Amino acid sequence: MMPVFDNVGRKTREVKDFAIAKIDVSVNDVEGFGLDIVEYPTILLFKANDKSRPVEFQGERNEYVFNDFIRAHAS
């Protein structure tokens, strides 16, 4: 999945108000954020206007489906 994240990150580098962040939950405490991480990698999209309810990515793990997911859910 990392190559997909890296490609999408490069292609969206100039998009204002959009960022891709990778967080290693084995070394970073995410419990205070109320996230229920049950599999790796868990992919969550946090909308700018509603960071308390992330949308979990459930699609096929490739760049095309991931781009469609971003377009469908980003605000």
Sequence and secondary structure as in RCSB ss.txt:
>XXXX:A:sequence
MMPVFDNVGRKTREVKDFAIAKIDVSVNDVEGFGLDIVEYPTILLFKANDKSRPVEFQGERNEYVFNDFIRAHAS
>XXXX:A:secstr
 HHHHHHHHHHTTT TT       TTTS  GGGT    SSS  EEEETTEEEEEEE  S SSHHHHHHHHHHH  
